[in-house]
């Protein structure tokens, strides 16, 4: 009589029990994920909690818990007219940039996905190459161009370049969505008397909803957090966006660290909430783009 094999073990051809190899890939992946979350979330939590502390608490215990909790820093920021002016400027710029990116991006992606013409792939490659040129590379010619167009000092001078530099990634994400829609749907719509534009508005856009949400959220968050372009274009404090407002506030109140932390946390909170609420749609949109 032979002994029963231990749980989790296998048997080799000679009948001897053989243990299965332990797989460490699962725990390792979770450990790395937790490490990334900690590195990402801890600074954000520190900034938010730091706004509820006094400068004395920060000096005595830099990483301590608020004791007692102080709301004066947040109240002072929220009652500041400059803060709300910067919120309005950031909101207007982000909405204009997002609308322009989505409208122009889906139009260009529609042509590159559903039309057959000579040079189509070359044009798509041209848009793809746009990913290789960040804003900082073109900062000098962009400044000269905006100056010649009379856009310096205006929010339009911030939103229009943001639209241009966001188009490459928008087209790359949206094109697979529009290509994945079966040709049979377009043929059926054509038989029912629906033209190209009707097919675009009534069928393509609703079916491409996840991709549109993805590029819209990415464009909004990128515009909201932009610092270099507003710094280049805006020179009047009355038109400052929130990133410039944080810099100006930290310079004006350089000794009031707690108030700076409160201002910073309020400035990043809208984009953080917006991105968190749309996280699933972003992941679904990027997954669809990869599958396409």
C-alpha positions in Angstrom: 0.0 0.0 0.0 1.4 3.4 -0.9 0.9 6.6 1.1 -1.4 9.2 -0.3 0.3 12.2 -1.9 0.3 15.4 0.0 -2.1 18.2 -1.0 -0.7 20.4 -3.7 1.7 17.6 -4.9 1.9 15.7 -8.2 3.2 12.3 -9.0 6.1 11.6 -11.4 6.2 8.6 -13.7 7.8 6.4 -11.1 5.1 7.0 -8.6 7.0 9.3 -6.2 5.2 12.4 -5.0 6.5 15.6 -6.4 5.6 19.0 -5.0 4.4 21.8 -7.2 6.7 24.8 -7.6 5.7 27.8 -5.6 4.7 30.7 -7.7 5.8 34.1 -6.4 4.6 36.1 -9.3 1.2 36.9 -7.7 2.5 38.2 -4.3 5.3 40.0 -6.1 2.9 41.9 -8.4 0.7 42.8 -5.4 3.7 44.0 -3.5 4.8 46.2 -6.4 1.3 47.5 -6.8 1.1 48.5 -3.2 4.5 50.1 -3.3 3.4 52.2 -6.3 0.2 53.2 -4.6 2.1 54.2 -1.5 4.6 56.3 -3.4 1.7 58.0 -5.3 -0.8 58.5 -2.6 1.3 59.4 0.4 2.4 62.8 -0.9 -1.2 63.6 -1.8 -2.4 62.6 1.6 0.4 64.6 3.3 -0.5 67.8 1.4 -4.2 67.5 2.2 -3.6 66.8 5.9 -0.9 69.4 6.1 -3.5 72.0 5.3 -5.3 71.1 8.5 -2.2 71.8 10.6 -0.5 74.9 11.9 3.0 76.0 11.0 4.0 75.2 14.6 2.8 71.6 14.2 4.6 71.3 10.9 7.8 72.5 12.4 7.6 70.3 15.6 6.3 67.1 13.8 6.6 67.3 10.0 4.9 64.0 9.5 2.5 64.0 12.4 -1.2 63.9 12.5 -3.2 67.1 12.8 -3.8 67.7 16.6 -5.9 69.7 16.8 -7.5 70.0 13.4 -7.3 73.5 12.0 -9.6 74.7 9.2 -8.4 78.3 9.1 -6.0 77.6 6.2 -8.7 76.2 4.0 -11.2 78.9 5.0 -8.8 81.6 4.1 -8.1 80.1 0.7 -11.8 79.5 -0.1 -12.7 83.0 0.9 -10.1 84.5 -1.4 -11.4 86.1 -4.6 -8.0 85.4 -6.4 -8.5 81.7 -5.8 -11.9 81.6 -7.4 -10.7 83.8 -10.3 -8.0 81.2 -10.9 -10.5 78.4 -10.7 -12.7 80.1 -13.3 -9.7 80.6 -15.6 -8.6 77.0 -15.3 -12.1 75.7 -15.8 -12.7 77.8 -19.0 -9.3 76.9 -20.4 -9.7 73.2 -19.7 -13.3 73.0 -21.1 -12.3 74.9 -24.3 -9.2 72.7 -24.7 -11.2 69.5 -24.1 -14.0 70.4 -26.5 -11.5 71.3 -29.2 -9.4 68.1 -28.7 -12.5 65.9 -28.8 -14.1 67.6 -31.8 -11.0 67.9 -34.0 -9.6 64.5 -32.8 -12.7 62.5 -33.6 -13.1 64.2 -37.0 -9.5 63.4 -38.0 -9.7 59.9 -36.6 -13.0 59.3 -38.5 -11.3 60.2 -41.8 -8.2 58.1 -41.1 -10.3 55.2 -40.0 -13.2 55.0 -42.4 -11.9 56.6 -45.6 -9.5 55.0 -48.1 -7.2 57.4 -49.9 -3.6 57.6 -50.9 -1.2 58.6 -48.2 -3.6 57.7 -45.4 -1.1 55.7 -43.4 1.6 58.4 -44.0 -0.7 61.0 -42.5 -1.4 58.8 -39.5 2.3 58.4 -39.1 2.7 62.1 -39.2 0.3 62.5 -36.3 2.0 59.7 -34.4 5.3 61.5 -34.7 3.7 64.4 -32.9 4.2 62.4 -29.7 7.9 62.8 -30.0 7.8 66.6 -29.7 6.8 67.8 -26.3 5.7 71.4 -25.7 9.1 72.4 -24.2 10.8 71.7 -27.5 8.6 74.2 -29.4 8.4 76.8 -26.7 10.3 79.6 -28.5 8.6 79.3 -32.0 5.3 78.9 -30.2 5.9 82.1 -28.2 6.8 84.0 -31.4 3.7 82.6 -33.2 1.3 83.6 -30.3 2.9 87.0 -30.2 2.3 87.6 -33.9 -1.3 86.4 -33.6 -1.9 88.7 -30.6 -2.8 85.8 -28.3 -0.3 86.6 -25.5 -2.0 87.4 -22.2 -5.3 85.6 -23.2 -6.7 82.2 -22.2 -7.2 81.4 -25.9 -3.4 81.6 -26.3 -3.2 78.7 -23.7 -6.1 76.6 -25.0 -5.3 76.6 -28.7 -1.7 75.2 -28.3 -3.0 72.6 -25.8 -5.5 71.4 -28.4 -2.7 71.1 -31.0 -0.3 69.2 -28.7 -3.1 66.8 -27.5 -4.3 65.8 -31.0 -1.7 63.1 -31.6 -2.6 60.9 -28.6 -6.3 61.6 -29.2 -6.2 60.4 -32.8 -4.1 57.3 -31.8 -6.7 56.4 -29.2 -9.8 57.1 -31.3 -8.8 55.6 -34.6 -9.0 51.9 -33.4 -12.5 52.6 -32.0 -13.8 53.9 -35.3 -12.0 51.1 -37.3 -13.5 48.4 -35.0 -17.1 49.3 -36.0 -18.2 46.7 -38.6 -18.5 47.8 -42.2 -21.8 46.1 -42.3 -23.3 48.7 -40.1 -22.3 51.4 -42.5 -23.6 49.5 -45.4 -27.0 49.0 -43.7 -27.1 52.7 -42.8 -26.4 53.6 -46.4 -29.2 51.3 -47.6 -31.6 53.1 -45.2 -30.6 56.4 -46.7 -28.1 57.5 -44.1 -25.1 59.4 -45.5 -21.6 59.5 -44.3 -22.2 62.3 -41.9 -25.4 60.7 -40.6 -23.6 57.5 -40.0 -20.9 59.5 -38.1 -23.4 61.3 -35.9 -26.0 58.6 -35.3 -23.9 55.4 -35.1 -20.1 56.0 -34.8 -20.2 58.6 -32.0 -22.5 56.7 -29.7 -20.5 53.5 -30.2 -17.2 55.3 -29.6 -18.4 56.7 -26.2 -15.7 55.0 -24.1 -12.9 56.4 -26.3 -14.4 59.9 -26.3 -14.6 59.9 -22.6 -11.0 58.7 -22.3 -9.6 61.4 -24.5 -11.8 64.0 -22.9 -10.7 63.2 -19.4 -7.0 63.1 -20.4 -7.3 66.4 -22.2 -9.1 68.0 -19.2 -6.6 66.8 -16.6 -3.6 67.8 -18.8 -5.0 71.3 -19.4 -5.9 71.7 -15.7 -2.4 70.8 -14.5 -0.5 72.7 -17.2 2.1 75.1 -15.9 4.7 75.9 -18.6 2.3 77.1 -21.3 0.3 79.4 -19.0 3.6 80.7 -17.5 4.7 81.6 -21.0 1.4 83.2 -22.2 -0.2 84.8 -19.1 1.4 87.8 -17.6 -1.6 89.4 -15.8 -2.3 87.9 -12.3 -6.0 88.5 -13.0 -5.9 85.8 -15.8 -3.7 83.3 -13.9 -4.8 79.6 -13.9 -4.5 77.5 -10.7 -0.9 76.2 -11.3 0.3 79.8 -11.6 -1.9 80.7 -8.7 -0.1 78.1 -6.5 3.2 79.5 -7.5 2.2 83.1 -6.9 0.6 82.2 -3.5 3.7 80.2 -2.4 5.9 83.2 -3.3 3.7 85.7 -1.5 3.3 83.5 1.6 6.6 81.7 1.6 6.7 81.5 5.4 3.1 80.1 5.8 3.7 76.5 4.8 0.4 75.3 6.1 -1.6 77.8 4.0 0.5 76.8 0.9 -0.4 73.1 1.5 -4.0 74.0 1.8 -4.0 76.1 -1.4 -2.1 73.3 -3.2 -4.6 70.6 -2.1 -7.6 72.6 -3.2 -5.9 73.3 -6.6 -5.3 69.7 -7.3 -8.6 68.4 -5.9 -10.9 69.0 -8.9 -8.6 67.2 -11.3 -8.0 64.4 -8.9 -11.7 63.8 -8.3 -12.5 64.1 -12.0 -9.8 61.6 -12.9 -10.9 59.2 -10.1 -14.6 59.2 -11.0 -13.8 58.5 -14.7 -11.0 56.0 -14.0 -13.0 52.9 -15.2 -14.1 54.7 -18.4 -10.4 55.6 -19.0 -9.2 52.1 -18.6 -12.1 50.7 -20.8 -11.3 53.3 -23.4 -7.6 52.5 -23.5 -8.3 48.8 -23.5 -10.6 49.2 -26.5 -7.9 51.2 -28.3 -5.3 48.5 -27.7 -7.7 45.7 -28.9 -8.5 47.7 -32.0 
